[in-house]
Amino acid sequence: MTKPNYRNMTRAELKKHLLSDRNNQEAWEIFFEKLSDLDQNTGHSPDLPPEEMEKIFRTKLSN
C-alpha cells in the first residue's frame, strides 16, 4: 500500500482523509499549512472550485 501524497490533496480531500485517520500527524501538519495559505486579503481558500470563485466575483462586482 502506497502512502498518499498529502501535499497534492485539496483541503477538502485532506479533511476527508483525516476523518478516517485522525492520528496521522503528517496529514494534520499539511492540512494546517494549507489553512494558513488562505488568501489574507479575501479570506477565501486558493483551492476553491472555479465555479465558486466566479460566484464570489460576481457578487462582489454587483455591489
Predicted model as a PDB file, atoms N, CA, C, CB and O in Angstrom, pLDDT in the B-factor column:
MODEL        1                                                                  
ATOM      1  N   MET A   1       0.850  -1.181   0.000  1.00 73.00           N  
ATOM      2  CA  MET A   1       0.000   0.000   0.000  1.00 73.00           C  
ATOM      3  C   MET A   1       0.890   1.236   0.000  1.00 73.00           C  
ATOM      4  CB  MET A   1      -0.964   0.002   1.225  1.00 73.00           C  
ATOM      5  O   MET A   1       1.779   1.366   0.841  1.00 73.00           O  
ATOM      6  N   THR A   2       0.653   2.133  -0.930  1.00 86.00           N  
ATOM      7  CA  THR A   2       1.472   3.335  -1.009  1.00 86.00           C  
ATOM      8  C   THR A   2       0.846   4.454  -0.194  1.00 86.00           C  
ATOM      9  CB  THR A   2       1.652   3.774  -2.467  1.00 86.00           C  
ATOM     10  O   THR A   2      -0.372   4.539  -0.038  1.00 86.00           O  
ATOM     11  N   LYS A   3       1.718   5.307   0.319  1.00 86.00           N  
ATOM     12  CA  LYS A   3       1.278   6.432   1.132  1.00 86.00           C  
ATOM     13  C   LYS A   3       0.739   7.532   0.219  1.00 86.00           C  
ATOM     14  CB  LYS A   3       2.440   6.967   2.017  1.00 86.00           C  
ATOM     15  O   LYS A   3       1.366   7.846  -0.793  1.00 86.00           O  
ATOM     16  N   PRO A   4      -0.411   8.124   0.552  1.00 91.00           N  
ATOM     17  CA  PRO A   4      -0.956   9.205  -0.273  1.00 91.00           C  
ATOM     18  C   PRO A   4      -0.041  10.425  -0.254  1.00 91.00           C  
ATOM     19  CB  PRO A   4      -2.359   9.593   0.212  1.00 91.00           C  
ATOM     20  O   PRO A   4       0.684  10.654   0.714  1.00 91.00           O  
ATOM     21  N   ASN A   5      -0.081  11.198  -1.321  1.00 94.00           N  
ATOM     22  CA  ASN A   5       0.676  12.442  -1.384  1.00 94.00           C  
ATOM     23  C   ASN A   5      -0.219  13.553  -0.827  1.00 94.00           C  
ATOM     24  CB  ASN A   5       1.145  12.761  -2.859  1.00 94.00           C  
ATOM     25  O   ASN A   5      -1.042  14.118  -1.547  1.00 94.00           O  
ATOM     26  N   TYR A   6      -0.051  13.854   0.449  1.00 94.00           N  
ATOM     27  CA  TYR A   6      -0.914  14.812   1.128  1.00 94.00           C  
ATOM     28  C   TYR A   6      -0.775  16.224   0.559  1.00 94.00           C  
ATOM     29  CB  TYR A   6      -0.604  14.824   2.609  1.00 94.00           C  
ATOM     30  O   TYR A   6      -1.739  16.990   0.566  1.00 94.00           O  
ATOM     31  N   ARG A   7       0.391  16.566   0.078  1.00 92.00           N  
ATOM     32  CA  ARG A   7       0.614  17.920  -0.466  1.00 92.00           C  
ATOM     33  C   ARG A   7      -0.194  18.156  -1.743  1.00 92.00           C  
ATOM     34  CB  ARG A   7       2.109  18.139  -0.753  1.00 92.00           C  
ATOM     35  O   ARG A   7      -0.540  19.296  -2.050  1.00 92.00           O  
ATOM     36  N   ASN A   8      -0.496  17.100  -2.482  1.00 94.00           N  
ATOM     37  CA  ASN A   8      -1.271  17.243  -3.717  1.00 94.00           C  
ATOM     38  C   ASN A   8      -2.769  17.210  -3.468  1.00 94.00           C  
ATOM     39  CB  ASN A   8      -0.898  16.152  -4.692  1.00 94.00           C  
ATOM     40  O   ASN A   8      -3.557  17.447  -4.385  1.00 94.00           O  
ATOM     41  N   MET A   9      -3.168  16.919  -2.242  1.00 92.00           N  
ATOM     42  CA  MET A   9      -4.594  16.874  -1.917  1.00 92.00           C  
ATOM     43  C   MET A   9      -5.113  18.288  -1.644  1.00 92.00           C  
ATOM     44  CB  MET A   9      -4.848  15.957  -0.691  1.00 92.00           C  
ATOM     45  O   MET A   9      -4.377  19.156  -1.176  1.00 92.00           O  
ATOM     46  N   THR A  10      -6.377  18.495  -1.945  1.00 87.00           N  
ATOM     47  CA  THR A  10      -7.011  19.755  -1.565  1.00 87.00           C  
ATOM     48  C   THR A  10      -7.316  19.695  -0.075  1.00 87.00           C  
ATOM     49  CB  THR A  10      -8.313  20.021  -2.402  1.00 87.00           C  
ATOM     50  O   THR A  10      -7.218  18.637   0.545  1.00 87.00           O  
ATOM     51  N   ARG A  11      -7.689  20.842   0.495  1.00 84.00           N  
ATOM     52  CA  ARG A  11      -8.069  20.851   1.906  1.00 84.00           C  
ATOM     53  C   ARG A  11      -9.248  19.920   2.151  1.00 84.00           C  
ATOM     54  CB  ARG A  11      -8.413  22.275   2.363  1.00 84.00           C  
ATOM     55  O   ARG A  11      -9.295  19.224   3.165  1.00 84.00           O  
ATOM     56  N   ALA A  12     -10.202  19.910   1.221  1.00 86.00           N  
ATOM     57  CA  ALA A  12     -11.375  19.047   1.373  1.00 86.00           C  
ATOM     58  C   ALA A  12     -10.969  17.570   1.369  1.00 86.00           C  
ATOM     59  CB  ALA A  12     -12.394  19.323   0.248  1.00 86.00           C  
ATOM     60  O   ALA A  12     -11.482  16.780   2.161  1.00 86.00           O  
ATOM     61  N   GLU A  13     -10.056  17.205   0.484  1.00 92.00           N  
ATOM     62  CA  GLU A  13      -9.594  15.818   0.432  1.00 92.00           C  
ATOM     63  C   GLU A  13      -8.841  15.439   1.708  1.00 92.00           C  
ATOM     64  CB  GLU A  13      -8.697  15.600  -0.794  1.00 92.00           C  
ATOM     65  O   GLU A  13      -9.012  14.343   2.242  1.00 92.00           O  
ATOM     66  N   LEU A  14      -8.007  16.361   2.185  1.00 91.00           N  
ATOM     67  CA  LEU A  14      -7.285  16.101   3.427  1.00 91.00           C  
ATOM     68  C   LEU A  14      -8.242  15.954   4.600  1.00 91.00           C  
ATOM     69  CB  LEU A  14      -6.285  17.219   3.705  1.00 91.00           C  
ATOM     70  O   LEU A  14      -8.071  15.078   5.447  1.00 91.00           O  
ATOM     71  N   LYS A  15      -9.242  16.811   4.642  1.00 89.00           N  
ATOM     72  CA  LYS A  15     -10.221  16.738   5.728  1.00 89.00           C  
ATOM     73  C   LYS A  15     -10.914  15.377   5.725  1.00 89.00           C  
ATOM     74  CB  LYS A  15     -11.264  17.873   5.601  1.00 89.00           C  
ATOM     75  O   LYS A  15     -11.084  14.756   6.774  1.00 89.00           O  
ATOM     76  N   LYS A  16     -11.306  14.927   4.551  1.00 92.00           N  
ATOM     77  CA  LYS A  16     -11.962  13.628   4.427  1.00 92.00           C  
ATOM     78  C   LYS A  16     -11.025  12.515   4.899  1.00 92.00           C  
ATOM     79  CB  LYS A  16     -12.402  13.378   2.967  1.00 92.00           C  
ATOM     80  O   LYS A  16     -11.442  11.603   5.613  1.00 92.00           O  
ATOM     81  N   HIS A  17      -9.764  12.601   4.495  1.00 93.00           N  
ATOM     82  CA  HIS A  17      -8.781  11.600   4.904  1.00 93.00           C  
ATOM     83  C   HIS A  17      -8.606  11.618   6.422  1.00 93.00           C  
ATOM     84  CB  HIS A  17      -7.429  11.849   4.203  1.00 93.00           C  
ATOM     85  O   HIS A  17      -8.555  10.563   7.053  1.00 93.00           O  
ATOM     86  N   LEU A  18      -8.513  12.810   7.006  1.00 92.00           N  
ATOM     87  CA  LEU A  18      -8.283  12.920   8.443  1.00 92.00           C  
ATOM     88  C   LEU A  18      -9.469  12.429   9.266  1.00 92.00           C  
ATOM     89  CB  LEU A  18      -7.975  14.351   8.804  1.00 92.00           C  
ATOM     90  O   LEU A  18      -9.296  12.004  10.408  1.00 92.00           O  
ATOM     91  N   LEU A  19     -10.658  12.484   8.703  1.00 91.00           N  
ATOM     92  CA  LEU A  19     -11.816  11.951   9.419  1.00 91.00           C  
ATOM     93  C   LEU A  19     -11.704  10.447   9.621  1.00 91.00           C  
ATOM     94  CB  LEU A  19     -13.100  12.277   8.666  1.00 91.00           C  
ATOM     95  O   LEU A  19     -12.261   9.897  10.571  1.00 91.00           O  
ATOM     96  N   SER A  20     -10.981   9.785   8.725  1.00 93.00           N  
ATOM     97  CA  SER A  20     -10.811   8.335   8.861  1.00 93.00           C  
ATOM     98  C   SER A  20      -9.470   7.955   9.488  1.00 93.00           C  
ATOM     99  CB  SER A  20     -10.940   7.673   7.504  1.00 93.00           C  
ATOM    100  O   SER A  20      -9.281   6.809   9.896  1.00 93.00           O  
ATOM    101  N   ASP A  21      -8.538   8.907   9.569  1.00 92.00           N  
ATOM    102  CA  ASP A  21      -7.206   8.629  10.124  1.00 92.00           C  
ATOM    103  C   ASP A  21      -6.785   9.818  10.987  1.00 92.00           C  
ATOM    104  CB  ASP A  21      -6.152   8.361   8.980  1.00 92.00           C  
ATOM    105  O   ASP A  21      -5.892  10.580  10.617  1.00 92.00           O  
ATOM    106  N   ARG A  22      -7.432   9.967  12.131  1.00 90.00           N  
ATOM    107  CA  ARG A  22      -7.244  11.149  12.989  1.00 90.00           C  
ATOM    108  C   ARG A  22      -5.865  11.233  13.640  1.00 90.00           C  
ATOM    109  CB  ARG A  22      -8.290  11.158  14.066  1.00 90.00           C  
ATOM    110  O   ARG A  22      -5.497  12.298  14.136  1.00 90.00           O  
ATOM    111  N   ASN A  23      -5.114  10.182  13.655  1.00 93.00           N  
ATOM    112  CA  ASN A  23      -3.796  10.189  14.296  1.00 93.00           C  
ATOM    113  C   ASN A  23      -2.653  10.398  13.318  1.00 93.00           C  
ATOM    114  CB  ASN A  23      -3.584   8.902  15.032  1.00 93.00           C  
ATOM    115  O   ASN A  23      -1.491  10.228  13.687  1.00 93.00           O  
ATOM    116  N   ASN A  24      -2.956  10.763  12.083  1.00 93.00           N  
ATOM    117  CA  ASN A  24      -1.928  10.932  11.056  1.00 93.00           C  
ATOM    118  C   ASN A  24      -1.304  12.325  11.191  1.00 93.00           C  
ATOM    119  CB  ASN A  24      -2.530  10.729   9.626  1.00 93.00           C  
ATOM    120  O   ASN A  24      -1.823  13.308  10.661  1.00 93.00           O  
ATOM    121  N   GLN A  25      -0.186  12.384  11.908  1.00 93.00           N  
ATOM    122  CA  GLN A  25       0.461  13.663  12.211  1.00 93.00           C  
ATOM    123  C   GLN A  25       0.895  14.400  10.942  1.00 93.00           C  
ATOM    124  CB  GLN A  25       1.670  13.436  13.114  1.00 93.00           C  
ATOM    125  O   GLN A  25       0.711  15.612  10.837  1.00 93.00           O  
ATOM    126  N   GLU A  26       1.461  13.684   9.994  1.00 94.00           N  
ATOM    127  CA  GLU A  26       1.924  14.325   8.755  1.00 94.00           C  
ATOM    128  C   GLU A  26       0.758  14.986   8.008  1.00 94.00           C  
ATOM    129  CB  GLU A  26       2.620  13.290   7.842  1.00 94.00           C  
ATOM    130  O   GLU A  26       0.878  16.117   7.537  1.00 94.00           O  
ATOM    131  N   ALA A  27      -0.350  14.283   7.907  1.00 92.00           N  
ATOM    132  CA  ALA A  27      -1.521  14.839   7.215  1.00 92.00           C  
ATOM    133  C   ALA A  27      -2.052  16.058   7.946  1.00 92.00           C  
ATOM    134  CB  ALA A  27      -2.627  13.783   7.087  1.00 92.00           C  
ATOM    135  O   ALA A  27      -2.458  17.028   7.308  1.00 92.00           O  
ATOM    136  N   TRP A  28      -2.057  16.028   9.295  1.00 91.00           N  
ATOM    137  CA  TRP A  28      -2.516  17.196  10.064  1.00 91.00           C  
ATOM    138  C   TRP A  28      -1.621  18.405   9.809  1.00 91.00           C  
ATOM    139  CB  TRP A  28      -2.546  16.873  11.570  1.00 91.00           C  
ATOM    140  O   TRP A  28      -2.118  19.516   9.624  1.00 91.00           O  
ATOM    141  N   GLU A  29      -0.315  18.199   9.799  1.00 90.00           N  
ATOM    142  CA  GLU A  29       0.620  19.300   9.572  1.00 90.00           C  
ATOM    143  C   GLU A  29       0.376  19.951   8.217  1.00 90.00           C  
ATOM    144  CB  GLU A  29       2.067  18.804   9.666  1.00 90.00           C  
ATOM    145  O   GLU A  29       0.359  21.177   8.107  1.00 90.00           O  
ATOM    146  N   ILE A  30       0.188  19.138   7.195  1.00 90.00           N  
ATOM    147  CA  ILE A  30      -0.046  19.669   5.853  1.00 90.00           C  
ATOM    148  C   ILE A  30      -1.408  20.344   5.782  1.00 90.00           C  
ATOM    149  CB  ILE A  30       0.052  18.550   4.799  1.00 90.00           C  
ATOM    150  O   ILE A  30      -1.550  21.371   5.119  1.00 90.00           O  
ATOM    151  N   PHE A  31      -2.413  19.786   6.453  1.00 87.00           N  
ATOM    152  CA  PHE A  31      -3.738  20.402   6.496  1.00 87.00           C  
ATOM    153  C   PHE A  31      -3.652  21.802   7.094  1.00 87.00           C  
ATOM    154  CB  PHE A  31      -4.718  19.532   7.309  1.00 87.00           C  
ATOM    155  O   PHE A  31      -4.235  22.742   6.553  1.00 87.00           O  
ATOM    156  N   PHE A  32      -2.927  21.951   8.208  1.00 85.00           N  
ATOM    157  CA  PHE A  32      -2.809  23.263   8.839  1.00 85.00           C  
ATOM    158  C   PHE A  32      -1.968  24.227   8.003  1.00 85.00           C  
ATOM    159  CB  PHE A  32      -2.202  23.120  10.226  1.00 85.00           C  
ATOM    160  O   PHE A  32      -2.210  25.434   8.021  1.00 85.00           O  
ATOM    161  N   GLU A  33      -0.993  23.708   7.279  1.00 84.00           N  
ATOM    162  CA  GLU A  33      -0.239  24.556   6.338  1.00 84.00           C  
ATOM    163  C   GLU A  33      -1.186  25.118   5.283  1.00 84.00           C  
ATOM    164  CB  GLU A  33       0.915  23.751   5.661  1.00 84.00           C  
ATOM    165  O   GLU A  33      -1.134  26.304   4.956  1.00 84.00           O  
ATOM    166  N   LYS A  34      -2.046  24.259   4.757  1.00 81.00           N  
ATOM    167  CA  LYS A  34      -2.997  24.698   3.734  1.00 81.00           C  
ATOM    168  C   LYS A  34      -3.982  25.710   4.304  1.00 81.00           C  
ATOM    169  CB  LYS A  34      -3.754  23.498   3.154  1.00 81.00           C  
ATOM    170  O   LYS A  34      -4.383  26.635   3.598  1.00 81.00           O  
ATOM    171  N   LEU A  35      -4.377  25.559   5.554  1.00 76.00           N  
ATOM    172  CA  LEU A  35      -5.260  26.543   6.188  1.00 76.00           C  
ATOM    173  C   LEU A  35      -4.567  27.895   6.291  1.00 76.00           C  
ATOM    174  CB  LEU A  35      -5.696  26.061   7.585  1.00 76.00           C  
ATOM    175  O   LEU A  35      -5.192  28.937   6.097  1.00 76.00           O  
ATOM    176  N   SER A  36      -3.281  27.874   6.597  1.00 74.00           N  
ATOM    177  CA  SER A  36      -2.563  29.133   6.730  1.00 74.00           C  
ATOM    178  C   SER A  36      -2.303  29.782   5.374  1.00 74.00           C  
ATOM    179  CB  SER A  36      -1.251  28.910   7.459  1.00 74.00           C  
ATOM    180  O   SER A  36      -1.907  30.946   5.314  1.00 74.00           O  
ATOM    181  N   ASP A  37      -2.520  29.042   4.284  1.00 69.00           N  
ATOM    182  CA  ASP A  37      -2.341  29.589   2.944  1.00 69.00           C  
ATOM    183  C   ASP A  37      -3.582  30.317   2.428  1.00 69.00           C  
ATOM    184  CB  ASP A  37      -1.973  28.483   1.990  1.00 69.00           C  
ATOM    185  O   ASP A  37      -3.606  30.753   1.278  1.00 69.00           O  
ATOM    186  N   LEU A  38      -4.608  30.453   3.262  1.00 66.00           N  
ATOM    187  CA  LEU A  38      -5.793  31.187   2.835  1.00 66.00           C  
ATOM    188  C   LEU A  38      -5.382  32.591   2.415  1.00 66.00           C  
ATOM    189  CB  LEU A  38      -6.859  31.237   3.964  1.00 66.00           C  
ATOM    190  O   LEU A  38      -4.511  33.203   3.033  1.00 66.00           O  
ATOM    191  N   ASP A  39      -5.987  33.076   1.406  1.00 61.00           N  
ATOM    192  CA  ASP A  39      -5.689  34.417   0.912  1.00 61.00           C  
ATOM    193  C   ASP A  39      -6.023  35.423   2.006  1.00 61.00           C  
ATOM    194  CB  ASP A  39      -6.483  34.728  -0.395  1.00 61.00           C  
ATOM    195  O   ASP A  39      -7.180  35.558   2.403  1.00 61.00           O  
ATOM    196  N   GLN A  40      -5.020  36.115   2.480  1.00 61.00           N  
ATOM    197  CA  GLN A  40      -5.202  37.055   3.589  1.00 61.00           C  
ATOM    198  C   GLN A  40      -6.090  38.240   3.218  1.00 61.00           C  
ATOM    199  CB  GLN A  40      -3.855  37.561   4.058  1.00 61.00           C  
ATOM    200  O   GLN A  40      -6.699  38.847   4.098  1.00 61.00           O  
ATOM    201  N   ASN A  41      -6.174  38.576   1.942  1.00 58.00           N  
ATOM    202  CA  ASN A  41      -6.979  39.723   1.516  1.00 58.00           C  
ATOM    203  C   ASN A  41      -8.464  39.388   1.414  1.00 58.00           C  
ATOM    204  CB  ASN A  41      -6.482  40.234   0.179  1.00 58.00           C  
ATOM    205  O   ASN A  41      -9.311  40.246   1.665  1.00 58.00           O  
ATOM    206  N   THR A  42      -8.783  38.160   1.052  1.00 61.00           N  
ATOM    207  CA  THR A  42     -10.180  37.819   0.834  1.00 61.00           C  
ATOM    208  C   THR A  42     -10.733  36.850   1.852  1.00 61.00           C  
ATOM    209  CB  THR A  42     -10.348  37.250  -0.519  1.00 61.00           C  
ATOM    210  O   THR A  42     -11.946  36.795   2.059  1.00 61.00           O  
ATOM    211  N   GLY A  43      -9.864  36.080   2.495  1.00 61.00           N  
ATOM    212  CA  GLY A  43     -10.320  35.060   3.420  1.00 61.00           C  
ATOM    213  C   GLY A  43     -10.813  33.817   2.713  1.00 61.00           C  
ATOM    214  O   GLY A  43     -11.334  32.905   3.356  1.00 61.00           O  
ATOM    215  N   HIS A  44     -10.656  33.763   1.389  1.00 63.00           N  
ATOM    216  CA  HIS A  44     -11.096  32.604   0.621  1.00 63.00           C  
ATOM    217  C   HIS A  44      -9.930  31.671   0.372  1.00 63.00           C  
ATOM    218  CB  HIS A  44     -11.727  33.037  -0.708  1.00 63.00           C  
ATOM    219  O   HIS A  44      -8.784  32.100   0.233  1.00 63.00           O  
ATOM    220  N   SER A  45     -10.236  30.419   0.319  1.00 66.00           N  
ATOM    221  CA  SER A  45      -9.226  29.416   0.049  1.00 66.00           C  
ATOM    222  C   SER A  45      -8.767  29.491  -1.404  1.00 66.00           C  
ATOM    223  CB  SER A  45      -9.763  28.022   0.369  1.00 66.00           C  
ATOM    224  O   SER A  45      -9.590  29.683  -2.298  1.00 66.00           O  
ATOM    225  N   PRO A  46      -7.463  29.342  -1.653  1.00 65.00           N  
ATOM    226  CA  PRO A  46      -6.981  29.335  -3.032  1.00 65.00           C  
ATOM    227  C   PRO A  46      -7.382  28.080  -3.792  1.00 65.00           C  
ATOM    228  CB  PRO A  46      -5.485  29.473  -3.050  1.00 65.00           C  
ATOM    229  O   PRO A  46      -7.201  28.021  -5.008  1.00 65.00           O  
ATOM    230  N   ASP A  47      -7.918  27.080  -3.112  1.00 71.00           N  
ATOM    231  CA  ASP A  47      -8.309  25.857  -3.817  1.00 71.00           C  
ATOM    232  C   ASP A  47      -9.824  25.755  -4.012  1.00 71.00           C  
ATOM    233  CB  ASP A  47      -7.809  24.640  -3.054  1.00 71.00           C  
ATOM    234  O   ASP A  47     -10.362  24.658  -4.160  1.00 71.00           O  
ATOM    235  N   LEU A  48     -10.513  26.910  -4.013  1.00 73.00           N  
ATOM    236  CA  LEU A  48     -11.946  26.900  -4.318  1.00 73.00           C  
ATOM    237  C   LEU A  48     -12.154  26.509  -5.775  1.00 73.00           C  
ATOM    238  CB  LEU A  48     -12.587  28.287  -4.029  1.00 73.00           C  
ATOM    239  O   LEU A  48     -11.345  26.860  -6.634  1.00 73.00           O  
ATOM    240  N   PRO A  49     -13.227  25.789  -6.057  1.00 80.00           N  
ATOM    241  CA  PRO A  49     -13.520  25.449  -7.452  1.00 80.00           C  
ATOM    242  C   PRO A  49     -13.802  26.719  -8.260  1.00 80.00           C  
ATOM    243  CB  PRO A  49     -14.726  24.477  -7.534  1.00 80.00           C  
ATOM    244  O   PRO A  49     -14.299  27.702  -7.710  1.00 80.00           O  
ATOM    245  N   PRO A  50     -13.492  26.706  -9.544  1.00 77.00           N  
ATOM    246  CA  PRO A  50     -13.698  27.891 -10.380  1.00 77.00           C  
ATOM    247  C   PRO A  50     -15.133  28.431 -10.330  1.00 77.00           C  
ATOM    248  CB  PRO A  50     -13.338  27.567 -11.809  1.00 77.00           C  
ATOM    249  O   PRO A  50     -15.343  29.644 -10.377  1.00 77.00           O  
ATOM    250  N   GLU A  51     -16.104  27.542 -10.236  1.00 84.00           N  
ATOM    251  CA  GLU A  51     -17.500  27.983 -10.199  1.00 84.00           C  
ATOM    252  C   GLU A  51     -17.776  28.806  -8.947  1.00 84.00           C  
ATOM    253  CB  GLU A  51     -18.447  26.776 -10.256  1.00 84.00           C  
ATOM    254  O   GLU A  51     -18.495  29.804  -8.991  1.00 84.00           O  
ATOM    255  N   GLU A  52     -17.197  28.376  -7.836  1.00 83.00           N  
ATOM    256  CA  GLU A  52     -17.392  29.100  -6.573  1.00 83.00           C  
ATOM    257  C   GLU A  52     -16.705  30.461  -6.619  1.00 83.00           C  
ATOM    258  CB  GLU A  52     -16.853  28.274  -5.386  1.00 83.00           C  
ATOM    259  O   GLU A  52     -17.259  31.456  -6.150  1.00 83.00           O  
ATOM    260  N   MET A  53     -15.499  30.504  -7.185  1.00 77.00           N  
ATOM    261  CA  MET A  53     -14.788  31.785  -7.319  1.00 77.00           C  
ATOM    262  C   MET A  53     -15.570  32.737  -8.215  1.00 77.00           C  
ATOM    263  CB  MET A  53     -13.368  31.566  -7.887  1.00 77.00           C  
ATOM    264  O   MET A  53     -15.666  33.929  -7.923  1.00 77.00           O  
ATOM    265  N   GLU A  54     -16.124  32.218  -9.297  1.00 78.00           N  
ATOM    266  CA  GLU A  54     -16.912  33.055 -10.194  1.00 78.00           C  
ATOM    267  C   GLU A  54     -18.117  33.639  -9.449  1.00 78.00           C  
ATOM    268  CB  GLU A  54     -17.376  32.243 -11.425  1.00 78.00           C  
ATOM    269  O   GLU A  54     -18.442  34.816  -9.600  1.00 78.00           O  
ATOM    270  N   LYS A  55     -18.762  32.812  -8.657  1.00 83.00           N  
ATOM    271  CA  LYS A  55     -19.914  33.269  -7.873  1.00 83.00           C  
ATOM    272  C   LYS A  55     -19.500  34.398  -6.916  1.00 83.00           C  
ATOM    273  CB  LYS A  55     -20.531  32.085  -7.077  1.00 83.00           C  
ATOM    274  O   LYS A  55     -20.209  35.397  -6.791  1.00 83.00           O  
ATOM    275  N   ILE A  56     -18.370  34.241  -6.253  1.00 79.00           N  
ATOM    276  CA  ILE A  56     -17.870  35.262  -5.331  1.00 79.00           C  
ATOM    277  C   ILE A  56     -17.557  36.549  -6.083  1.00 79.00           C  
ATOM    278  CB  ILE A  56     -16.617  34.760  -4.591  1.00 79.00           C  
ATOM    279  O   ILE A  56     -17.926  37.634  -5.635  1.00 79.00           O  
ATOM    280  N   PHE A  57     -16.875  36.435  -7.226  1.00 74.00           N  
ATOM    281  CA  PHE A  57     -16.533  37.624  -8.014  1.00 74.00           C  
ATOM    282  C   PHE A  57     -17.783  38.352  -8.496  1.00 74.00           C  
ATOM    283  CB  PHE A  57     -15.663  37.235  -9.212  1.00 74.00           C  
ATOM    284  O   PHE A  57     -17.859  39.578  -8.420  1.00 74.00           O  
ATOM    285  N   ARG A  58     -18.754  37.605  -8.988  1.00 79.00           N  
ATOM    286  CA  ARG A  58     -19.998  38.229  -9.476  1.00 79.00           C  
ATOM    287  C   ARG A  58     -20.713  38.959  -8.346  1.00 79.00           C  
ATOM    288  CB  ARG A  58     -20.937  37.166 -10.094  1.00 79.00           C  
ATOM    289  O   ARG A  58     -21.247  40.048  -8.559  1.00 79.00           O  
ATOM    290  N   THR A  59     -20.731  38.387  -7.168  1.00 81.00           N  
ATOM    291  CA  THR A  59     -21.358  39.030  -6.013  1.00 81.00           C  
ATOM    292  C   THR A  59     -20.634  40.321  -5.671  1.00 81.00           C  
ATOM    293  CB  THR A  59     -21.365  38.086  -4.798  1.00 81.00           C  
ATOM    294  O   THR A  59     -21.275  41.342  -5.423  1.00 81.00           O  
ATOM    295  N   LYS A  60     -19.326  40.290  -5.655  1.00 77.00           N  
ATOM    296  CA  LYS A  60     -18.552  41.489  -5.327  1.00 77.00           C  
ATOM    297  C   LYS A  60     -18.696  42.566  -6.386  1.00 77.00           C  
ATOM    298  CB  LYS A  60     -17.089  41.137  -5.156  1.00 77.00           C  
ATOM    299  O   LYS A  60     -18.743  43.752  -6.059  1.00 77.00           O  
ATOM    300  N   LEU A  61     -18.766  42.171  -7.653  1.00 71.00           N  
ATOM    301  CA  LEU A  61     -18.911  43.147  -8.728  1.00 71.00           C  
ATOM    302  C   LEU A  61     -20.299  43.799  -8.743  1.00 71.00           C  
ATOM    303  CB  LEU A  61     -18.642  42.480 -10.064  1.00 71.00           C  
ATOM    304  O   LEU A  61     -20.455  44.936  -9.187  1.00 71.00           O  
ATOM    305  N   SER A  62     -21.284  43.077  -8.259  1.00 75.00           N  
ATOM    306  CA  SER A  62     -22.643  43.627  -8.295  1.00 75.00           C  
ATOM    307  C   SER A  62     -22.913  44.583  -7.135  1.00 75.00           C  
ATOM    308  CB  SER A  62     -23.660  42.498  -8.272  1.00 75.00           C  
ATOM    309  O   SER A  62     -23.934  45.271  -7.128  1.00 75.00           O  
ATOM    310  N   ASN A  63     -22.026  44.634  -6.174  1.00 67.00           N  
ATOM    311  CA  ASN A  63     -22.194  45.533  -5.010  1.00 67.00           C  
ATOM    312  C   ASN A  63     -21.692  46.923  -5.299  1.00 67.00           C  
ATOM    313  CB  ASN A  63     -21.466  44.979  -3.793  1.00 67.00           C  
ATOM    314  O   ASN A  63     -21.758  47.796  -4.433  1.00 67.00           O  
TER     315      ASN A  63                                                      
ENDMDL                                                                          
END                                                                             
